[in-house]
Amino acid sequence: MISEFDLIAKMRERLGSSGDRVVVGSGDDAAAVRPGGAIAVTSIDSFVEGVHFRLVTTSLRDLGHKCLAASLSDLAAMGAVPGEAYIALGVPGHLGEREVLELADGAGALAAATDVVICGGDLTRADELFVTVTVVGYVGSEEELARRDAAAPGDVIGVTGTLGGSGAGRLLLERKHPGMDAQAGEHLLDRHLRPRPQLAAGRALVAAGVHAMLDVSDGIASDTARICERSGVTAEVRLADLPVEEGVAEVARDHGLDPLELAATAGEDYELLFTAPPAAGAEIERAATAAGAAVTWIGRVLPGGEETGDPVRLLDADGRPCRLRGWDHFSPADAAPGSPGPA
């Protein structure tokens, strides 16, 4: 049986060299890096087997990619340039060297593609597999930093890319759809298992003048509310305007779900949701396109106040208010249509 330190050494070999900005990398008591900007931006996320993923539907390589991607998406939402990552693993007894190195390969490949250096982490035994990822990014000044608390009444609400693809991909993993086009199905699985953090788009949107921004991790039904709560405003979102991923409607209807509700609640799309002044709309669209992302306008920001009730009013295809919520780790997985649950 391989020792803990031998396994760490093999992981270090898989993850490659440290790069110029790392003074002390993995193998010492702590990492030391040269800051890539005036302000460091740090985020930490944990992923637990049975809560965030199931090994029966997720390979270890895909898991390594997805955990790092989800964490890097937080940096994208802040408009930061990614720098370093640190990964802690809790490994159950039924997993061994091969599986741990597969996870390292998945994380390492995405790190290389996004110019991120994995500087170290921790390895321990655990009853269930867990992955904790810390990522550090940089911005040159406070003005280059996006936040959740800057939405203003009169802003329009936009989102990059398409929605619902990850949720539909999860449903495909749970139940096959024999009549579905194979290419469309593979694309939905890729959206769920191998998401792409919108790092370039995040920086472009900040430079183009967005006010508030976050990444779509729990579904816009919940994520829009988080912007509203932090900014002291309310919002109106038109579900009929959501940019629904191709293939989502077919998968949703096979499961007895409304495609728009799935797109609004399933989460894990890791697109960017933001508010902006209407006058900046054209510039934002141009900047996003140059960064490889499309923008769709889905709603508007309204004044806040205790008398307004729910912070977000979701309008269905007929313009009628409806109540939806996205993923919540402390609520039952089947509490809302399309809630992602463990996958």
C-alpha positions, -999 to +999 in steps of 0.1 A: +000+000+000+014+034-010+021+058+019+006+092+023+038+110+014+046+088-016+011+096-029+016+133-024+049+131-042+032+114-072+004+140-072+031+167-072+047+151-103+013+150-121+006+186-114+039+199-129+061+229-122+052+258-101+058+287-125+076+320-121+052+336-096+056+308-070+085+313-046+079+281-026+055+255-039+041+222-027+064+202-004+072+228+022+052+239+053+034+266+033+034+280-002+048+314-009+039+334-040+045+368-056+012+387-057-002+390-092-020+423-084-026+449-057-056+430-043-058+393-036-091+376-041-096+343-023-124+317-023-128+283-007-153+256-016-159+221-003-175+192-023-188+161-004-197+127-018-235+122-016-241+159-014-224+175-044-216+144-065-219+106-067-190+085-077-214+061-096-220+089-121-188+110-119-153+099-128-125+110-106-109+129-135-142+148-141-145+154-104-111+170-102-120+193-131-154+202-118-143+211-083-115+234-095-139+249-122-165+257-096-140+274-074-125+294-103-160+305-112-160+325-080-129+344-092-146+350-126-176+365-107-152+389-090-135+399-122-102+385-109-072+371-128-067+335-115-034+327-097-030+298-074-051+269-061-048+246-031-066+212-028-074+192+003-087+156-001-104+133+023-100+098+008-122+068+019-107+034+022-123+021-010-103+045-031-066+041-038-036+056-056-051+053-091-083+072-082-065+100-064-041+105-093-070+106-117-085+134-097-052+152-097-050+148-135-084+163-140-077+193-118-042+197-133-055+198-169-079+226-161-052+244-141-029+243-171-057+255-194-065+285-172-029+295-162-035+284-126-007+269-104-018+242-079+006+250-051-003+223-026-030+213-002-036+184+022-044+146+021-061+126+048-083+095+053-121+101+056-153+082+058-166+098+026-147+114-003-144+152+001-126+178-019-118+213-006-105+238-031-090+272-022-083+296-051-065+329-052-068+355-079-057+391-083-070+425-094-050+457-098-073+480-079-106+481-060-123+495-092-115+463-110-134+442-085-170+431-090-193+426-060-228+415-052-238+447-034-237+473-062-270+467-081-290+499-084-327+505-093-330+510-130-303+485-138-310+458-163-302+421-155-281+401-178-266+366-180-239+350-201-242+318-221-271+294-216-289+280-187-302+245-177-275+225-194-259+212-162-292+203-146-303+185-178-269+167-179-274+155-143-308+141-152-292+123-182-267+107-158-296+094-137-318+081-165-309+074-201-329+090-229-328+065-258-344+088-284-321+118-277-296+129-303-262+115-291-243+147-298-268+168-279-267+144-250-229+145-248-229+183-248-253+183-218-232+158-200-201+179-207-219+210-193-226+191-161-193+172-156-168+196-171-180+232-167-159+261-180-154+290-156-160+323-174-128+340-164-122+361-194-158+372-196-158+382-159-129+406-164-144+419-196-178+426-180-162+445-151-142+467-176-174+473-196-192+488-166-214+461-149-226+471-114-231+438-095-222+402-105-220+366-093-218+332-108-248+310-114-241+281-091-275+276-074-298+288-102-309+323-111-340+320-089-318+319-059-287+338-072-307+368-083-321+370-048-285+371-034-277+401-054-309+418-043-303+410-006-268+424-007-277+455-027-310+463-009-330+462-041-357+439-057-357+425-091-381+412-118-369+383-141-388+372-172-385+334-174-395+334-211-363+354-218-339+329-202-313+315-227-322+278-224-295+254-235-303+232-265-316+198-254-328+210-220-365+212-231-365+176-243-348+163-211-370+184-188-403+172-204-392+135-202-389+141-165-422+159-162-405+193-156-410+227-171-379+236-191-379+272-179-382+261-143-353+237-148-332+265-163-340+288-134-335+264-106-310+236-114-278+256-110-242+246-117-242+263-150-214+286-138-224+314-161-222+350-149-253+369-137-250+406-135-267+440-133-257+470-154-270+505-163-290+504-196-267+529-212-238+504-209-257+475-226-242+478-260-206+480-247-212+451-224-225+430-253-194+439-273-170+431-245-186+398-237-185+387-273-148+396-275-143+374-245-161+345-261-195+349-243-230+359-253-252+381-232-290+378-227-310+405-209-336+388-186-349+414-163-346+447-144-337+459-109-363+478-089-362+497-056-361+477-024-379+480+008-396+458+034-430+463+019-420+446-014-420+410+000-398+385-019-367+402-033-372+386-068-404+384-088-402+357-114-426+360-143-437+329-162-442+328-200-477+344-195-463+372-174-477+358-141-456+357-110-444+323-099-425+311-069-393+291-075-360+286-057-327+271-066-304+247-049-299+249-011-275+225+007-297+224+038-330+218+021-343+185+008-330+177-027-365+172-041-380+204-026-379+223-059-383+213-096-349+208-112-329+213-079-296+197-086-291+175-055-261+152-055-248+140-088 
